[in-house]
Amino acid sequence: IRLSLVGSEMCIRDRFFILEHPRGASSWKEKEVEELKAMDGVYEIDLDQCRFEQRSQDKLGTGLVLKPTRILTNMRPAVEVLGKKCLGGHRHVVLLNGRASACAAYPPALVAGFLKCILLEAKALGTLRRTCCRMWRSFMRTWAVGRTAMSVQGGMSI
């Protein structure tokens, strides 16, 4: 709930936000989240993480994980970049027997999608250079204090 209040504040201050939860989570029905969803310029996006190469293992081997997810954001590019649902044609590993914890981290392709949304939004607003500098400083602070920094494989074109 606190995050939805932060999201409201970000909208008011013309800042970006992304609120992510499992699609079936009860938090989507909370009053504060409903109010945030109703704000102009806020988008509700459903995605399946198998489209972003979320993987796990079971007795049949490695496979994709469906992991239905919902995102609330004020970044318009997220609708096209992140709004991807499963197309079928593959099996899904079910996240039982301790497998869920391994999928708590975002797959690199989803991280790349989040970053692409931020960069496209910044480009549209004419703040690309400032936004990139802030993202880089934030990344370097995270790395400098010894936390795990994620690396995104491949490049991103905007």
C-alpha positions as CSV (number, residue, x, y, z in Angstrom):
1,I,0.0,0.0,0.0
2,R,2.8,2.4,0.8
3,L,4.2,1.8,-2.7
4,S,0.9,2.9,-4.2
5,L,1.2,6.1,-2.3
6,V,4.7,6.6,-3.6
7,G,3.3,6.0,-7.1
8,S,0.7,8.7,-6.6
9,E,3.4,11.1,-5.4
10,M,5.5,10.2,-8.5
11,C,2.6,11.0,-10.8
12,I,2.1,14.4,-9.1
13,R,5.9,15.2,-9.4
14,D,6.2,13.9,-13.1
15,R,8.5,11.1,-12.1
16,F,8.4,7.5,-13.3
17,F,7.2,4.5,-11.3
18,I,6.6,0.8,-11.7
19,L,4.6,-1.2,-9.2
20,E,4.8,-5.0,-9.8
21,H,2.9,-7.8,-8.1
22,P,1.6,-11.2,-9.1
23,R,-1.5,-10.9,-11.3
24,G,-3.7,-12.7,-8.7
25,A,-2.4,-10.8,-5.6
26,S,-5.1,-9.3,-3.4
27,S,-3.1,-6.0,-3.2
28,W,-4.6,-5.0,-6.6
29,K,-8.0,-4.6,-4.9
30,E,-6.7,-2.3,-2.1
31,K,-8.3,1.1,-2.1
32,E,-5.0,3.0,-2.5
33,V,-4.0,0.9,-5.5
34,E,-7.5,1.3,-7.1
35,E,-7.1,5.1,-6.7
36,L,-3.6,5.0,-8.3
37,K,-5.0,2.9,-11.2
38,A,-7.7,5.6,-11.8
39,M,-5.2,8.4,-12.2
40,D,-4.7,9.9,-15.7
41,G,-1.7,8.5,-17.4
42,V,-1.4,5.4,-15.3
43,Y,-1.4,2.1,-17.2
44,E,-2.2,-1.4,-15.9
45,I,-0.3,-4.1,-17.8
46,D,-0.5,-7.8,-17.6
47,L,2.4,-10.0,-18.7
48,D,3.6,-13.5,-18.4
49,Q,7.3,-13.9,-17.5
50,C,7.8,-16.9,-19.9
51,R,7.8,-14.2,-22.6
52,F,10.9,-12.8,-20.9
53,E,12.7,-16.1,-20.5
54,Q,11.9,-16.8,-16.8
55,R,13.1,-20.3,-16.3
56,S,13.2,-23.0,-13.6
57,Q,13.9,-26.7,-13.3
58,D,11.7,-29.7,-12.4
59,K,12.0,-33.4,-12.9
60,L,11.6,-33.0,-16.7
61,G,14.5,-30.5,-16.9
62,T,14.7,-26.8,-17.5
63,G,11.6,-25.0,-18.7
64,L,9.9,-21.7,-18.9
65,V,7.8,-20.3,-16.0
66,L,4.5,-18.7,-16.7
67,K,4.5,-16.4,-13.6
68,P,1.5,-14.2,-14.4
69,T,2.4,-10.6,-13.4
70,R,0.7,-7.3,-13.3
71,I,2.4,-3.9,-13.6
72,L,1.1,-0.5,-12.8
73,T,3.2,2.4,-14.3
74,N,3.0,5.9,-15.7
75,M,5.4,5.1,-18.5
76,R,3.4,4.7,-21.8
77,P,6.1,2.7,-23.6
78,A,5.6,-0.1,-21.0
79,V,2.3,-1.0,-22.7
80,E,4.1,-2.2,-25.9
81,V,7.4,-3.3,-24.3
82,L,6.1,-5.2,-21.3
83,G,2.6,-6.2,-22.2
84,K,3.4,-9.7,-23.5
85,K,1.3,-12.7,-22.6
86,C,2.2,-16.4,-23.2
87,L,1.7,-17.5,-26.8
88,G,1.8,-21.2,-25.9
89,G,3.8,-23.8,-27.7
90,H,5.9,-24.7,-24.7
91,R,5.5,-26.3,-21.3
92,H,5.6,-24.4,-18.0
93,V,7.5,-25.4,-14.9
94,V,5.1,-25.2,-12.0
95,L,6.6,-23.2,-9.1
96,L,6.1,-25.8,-6.3
97,N,8.5,-27.6,-3.9
98,G,10.8,-24.7,-3.4
99,R,11.1,-23.6,-7.0
100,A,9.4,-20.2,-6.5
101,S,12.4,-18.7,-4.6
102,A,14.7,-19.2,-7.6
103,C,12.2,-17.1,-9.7
104,A,12.0,-14.2,-7.3
105,A,14.6,-12.3,-9.3
106,Y,13.6,-10.8,-12.6
107,P,15.0,-12.5,-15.7
108,P,17.5,-10.4,-17.6
109,A,15.1,-9.9,-20.5
110,L,12.5,-8.4,-18.2
111,V,15.1,-6.1,-16.6
112,A,16.1,-5.0,-20.1
113,G,12.4,-4.3,-20.8
114,F,12.1,-2.1,-17.7
115,L,15.2,-0.2,-18.7
116,K,14.0,0.2,-22.2
117,C,10.7,1.7,-20.9
118,I,12.6,4.2,-18.8
119,L,14.9,5.2,-21.7
120,L,12.0,5.5,-24.2
121,E,10.0,7.6,-21.7
122,A,13.0,9.8,-21.0
123,K,13.6,10.2,-24.7
124,A,10.0,11.2,-25.3
125,L,10.2,13.8,-22.6
126,G,13.6,15.2,-23.8
127,T,15.3,14.1,-20.6
128,L,17.3,11.2,-21.9
129,R,20.8,12.4,-21.0
130,R,19.8,13.4,-17.4
131,T,17.9,10.1,-16.9
132,C,20.8,8.0,-18.2
133,C,23.2,9.8,-15.9
134,R,20.9,9.2,-12.9
135,M,20.5,5.5,-13.8
136,W,24.3,5.1,-14.1
137,R,24.9,6.9,-10.7
138,S,22.3,4.7,-9.0
139,F,23.9,1.6,-10.6
140,M,27.4,2.6,-9.5
141,R,26.2,3.3,-5.9
142,T,24.6,-0.1,-5.7
143,W,27.8,-1.7,-7.1
144,A,30.1,0.3,-4.8
145,V,28.4,-0.8,-1.6
146,G,28.8,-4.4,-2.5
147,R,25.3,-5.3,-3.4
148,T,24.6,-7.6,-6.3
149,A,24.4,-5.6,-9.4
150,M,22.5,-7.2,-12.3
151,S,23.9,-7.3,-15.8
152,V,21.7,-7.2,-18.8
153,Q,22.8,-9.5,-21.6
154,G,22.9,-8.1,-25.1
155,G,22.1,-4.6,-26.1
156,M,19.1,-2.3,-26.1
157,S,18.1,-0.2,-29.0
158,I,15.8,2.8,-28.5
